[in-house]
């Protein structure tokens, strides 16, 4: 299931023209039913409000973590989608090696937290992207594990 969002100018072009595109699975009734059921769950379980509330809390927690861990160069977040940038030096913003990031990831996994770790030419990051239904207690538990892993990186700061 997918959607396209366009500007008013582009949408106006198609008001009297048909876009001939499609495949046999477009508009499939089963996919549409699943999408409607998903929207119902989002509404009934108040997931968007929870994401807003927990996202604000997550942002506050990440800023606090940044202030206490010298390996954290920056934190980026919007709602419940966030990343912690790890650096060997806050001034130079030098990234950690894949080996060090592998150790960070190992601590995360050993403590039951499975998330995406990036260590490449674009930087070294730990992604924190919990589900929309997460509770404050669960978020605190996960962030405590992240802090254990950050201790590994903190030891490598120059």
C-alpha positions as CSV (number, residue, x, y, z in Angstrom):
1,X,0.0,0.0,0.0
2,X,1.4,3.4,-0.9
3,X,0.5,7.0,-1.5
4,X,1.8,10.0,-3.4
5,X,1.7,13.5,-2.1
6,X,2.2,16.3,-4.6
7,X,1.9,20.1,-4.6
8,X,-1.4,21.8,-5.6
9,X,0.2,22.8,-8.9
10,X,1.0,19.2,-9.9
11,X,-2.4,17.9,-8.6
12,X,-4.2,20.5,-10.8
13,X,-2.5,19.0,-13.9
14,X,-4.3,15.7,-13.2
15,X,-7.7,17.1,-12.6
16,X,-8.7,16.6,-16.2
17,X,-6.0,14.0,-17.2
18,X,-5.7,10.4,-16.2
19,X,-2.3,9.0,-15.1
20,X,-2.1,5.6,-16.8
21,X,-0.2,3.6,-14.2
22,X,-1.0,0.6,-12.2
23,X,-0.4,-3.0,-11.5
24,X,-2.6,-6.0,-10.7
25,X,-2.2,-5.4,-6.9
26,X,-3.2,-1.7,-7.0
27,X,-6.2,-0.9,-4.8
28,X,-6.3,-4.5,-3.6
29,X,-9.3,-4.9,-1.2
30,X,-7.3,-7.0,1.3
31,X,-4.5,-4.4,1.5
32,X,-7.0,-1.6,1.9
33,X,-8.9,-3.5,4.7
34,X,-5.6,-4.1,6.5
35,X,-4.8,-0.3,6.2
36,X,-8.2,0.6,7.6
37,X,-7.8,-1.8,10.5
38,X,-4.3,-0.3,11.2
39,X,-5.8,3.2,11.3
40,X,-8.5,1.9,13.7
41,X,-5.8,0.6,16.1
42,X,-3.8,3.8,15.9
43,X,-7.0,5.7,16.9
44,X,-8.3,3.2,19.5
45,X,-4.9,2.8,21.2
46,X,-4.1,6.6,21.0
47,X,-0.8,5.8,19.4
48,X,-0.2,9.2,17.9
49,X,-0.7,11.0,21.2
50,X,1.5,8.5,22.9
51,X,4.2,9.0,20.2
52,X,4.0,12.7,20.8
53,X,4.3,12.5,24.6
54,X,7.0,9.8,24.6
55,X,8.8,11.5,21.8
56,X,9.1,14.7,23.9
57,X,10.3,12.6,26.8
58,X,12.8,10.8,24.6
59,X,14.2,14.1,23.4
60,X,14.7,15.3,27.0
61,X,16.4,12.1,27.9
62,X,18.7,12.2,24.9
63,X,19.8,15.7,25.7
64,X,20.5,14.6,29.2
65,X,22.5,11.6,28.0
66,X,24.5,14.0,25.6
67,X,25.4,16.2,28.6
68,X,26.8,13.2,30.6
69,X,28.6,11.2,27.9
70,X,31.7,12.7,26.2
71,X,31.3,10.2,23.3
72,X,28.0,11.8,22.3
73,X,28.6,14.4,19.6
74,X,25.0,15.2,18.9
75,X,21.5,13.8,19.3
76,X,18.8,14.1,16.6
77,X,15.2,13.4,17.2
78,X,11.7,14.0,15.9
79,X,8.9,12.2,17.7
80,X,10.1,8.6,18.5
81,X,12.7,8.6,15.6
82,X,16.1,9.4,16.9
83,X,19.8,8.9,16.5
84,X,22.8,9.4,18.8
85,X,25.9,10.5,17.0
86,X,29.1,9.1,18.6
87,X,32.4,10.9,18.1
88,X,36.0,10.4,19.4
89,X,36.3,14.1,19.8
90,X,33.5,16.7,20.0
91,X,35.6,19.4,18.4
92,X,36.7,17.4,15.4
93,X,33.6,15.3,15.2
94,X,35.8,12.3,14.2
95,X,33.7,9.1,14.0
96,X,34.4,5.9,15.8
97,X,35.8,3.0,13.9
98,X,33.6,0.1,12.9
99,X,35.4,-2.0,15.5
100,X,34.5,0.3,18.4
101,X,30.9,0.6,17.1
102,X,30.8,-3.2,16.9
103,X,31.7,-3.3,20.6
104,X,28.9,-0.8,21.3
105,X,26.5,-2.9,19.4
106,X,27.6,-6.0,21.3
107,X,26.8,-4.4,24.7
108,X,23.4,-3.4,23.4
109,X,22.6,-6.9,22.1
110,X,23.9,-8.6,25.3
111,X,21.5,-6.5,27.3
112,X,18.5,-7.3,25.0
113,X,18.4,-4.2,22.9
114,X,18.5,-4.7,19.1
115,X,18.8,-1.6,17.0
116,X,20.6,-0.2,14.0
117,X,24.2,0.8,14.4
118,X,25.9,2.9,11.7
119,X,29.7,3.1,11.3
120,X,30.7,4.3,7.9
121,X,31.9,7.4,6.0
122,X,28.7,9.2,7.1
123,X,29.5,8.8,10.8
124,X,28.9,6.5,13.7
125,X,25.4,6.4,15.2
126,X,23.1,4.4,17.4
127,X,19.5,4.7,16.3
128,X,16.8,4.8,19.0
129,X,13.5,4.1,17.3
130,X,11.0,2.5,19.7
131,X,7.5,1.4,18.8
132,X,4.7,4.0,19.0
133,X,3.1,2.0,21.9
134,X,6.1,2.3,24.2
135,X,5.7,3.2,27.8
136,X,7.8,5.6,29.9
137,X,9.1,2.6,31.9
138,X,10.1,0.7,28.8
139,X,11.8,3.7,27.3
140,X,13.7,4.2,30.6
141,X,14.8,0.5,30.5
142,X,16.0,0.8,26.9
143,X,17.9,4.1,27.5
144,X,19.6,2.5,30.5
145,X,21.0,-0.1,28.1
146,X,22.1,2.5,25.7
147,X,24.0,4.2,28.5
148,X,25.8,1.0,29.3
149,X,26.9,0.8,25.7
150,X,28.0,4.4,25.7
151,X,30.4,3.6,28.5
152,X,32.4,1.6,25.9
153,X,32.6,4.6,23.6
154,X,33.3,7.0,26.4
155,X,36.5,5.1,27.1
156,X,37.7,5.7,23.6
157,X,37.2,9.5,23.6
158,X,40.4,11.5,22.8
